[in-house]
Amino acid sequence: MLERGSKSLAANTSTENMNKSQLQILLSHLDEVEEKKAELEQYQTPPSIAAEVLIQAHVASDLGGDNAESDPGSRNGQRCDVVDLGTGNGIFALGAAVLGATVRAYDTDPEALDVARENREWLEEELGRELDISFIEENVIFVDDEADTVVMNPPFGLQRGTGQANVRFLETAFDIAPVVYALLHQSEGDRERTRDFMRGLASRNSFKTRILAWFRFPLPNTFGFHEKEAEEINVDLYKFFQD
């Protein structure tokens, strides 16, 4: 956790105007879920990637605020309702709340939610203010909510039995909000096939698609059956939106 002497970062920064580096520093000191579950693909989103996703959404005013650019699908408003599906340790949800959003974060794992709530308590102490965020235990496919924006890192479909999890997450997200930010795994050796599939899925649900960035996402040797010490996979950052 962040040493108490470093509180000056939060104290001297207007959190809703944090830049990517400042947000990354805060997120890098959140506790991770220790007992990760393979069947839920609980790979930790790196703080550098989470900060990039959140700042892109923030600049487009999809987390709220008066800083919208001429970006398709963006809105210029005050405070946005944001949903995080599969929140894990809360890195997306907490980052969005730090930047000014009202957040509801869902996960099916009660142990992960305990870690997320502990992270919220630490962040609130660090920032000296309460965050407008709720952590809710619920299976994603049963989430019934309405929001302005969904931000999520769904399962990549790398483990047995999780192959369609990303699709189920997206279909739920499309029912919740008109703007969705999602990290999605590229098929090895055929990224355009994956992108075409995602564009088609979005179109069938009346969403348009933009690919904002791609990352090398680290997969440490988290589970007992992993043979490699660590590897990296390619992931795209998608923005799905309705006019």
Secondary structure, 3 states (H helix, E strand, C coil): CCCHHHHHHHHCCCHHHCCHHHHHHHHCCCCCCCCCCHHHCCCCCCHHHHHHHHHHHHHCCCCEECCCCCCCCCCCEEECEEEEECCCCCHHHHHHHHCCCEEEEEECCHHHHHHHHHHHHHHHHHHCCCCCEEEEECCHHHCCCCCCEEEECCCCCCCCCCCCHHHHHHHHHHHHCCEEEEEEECCCCCHHHHHHHHHHHHHHCCCEEEEEEEEEEEEECCCCCCCCCEEEEEEEEEEEECC
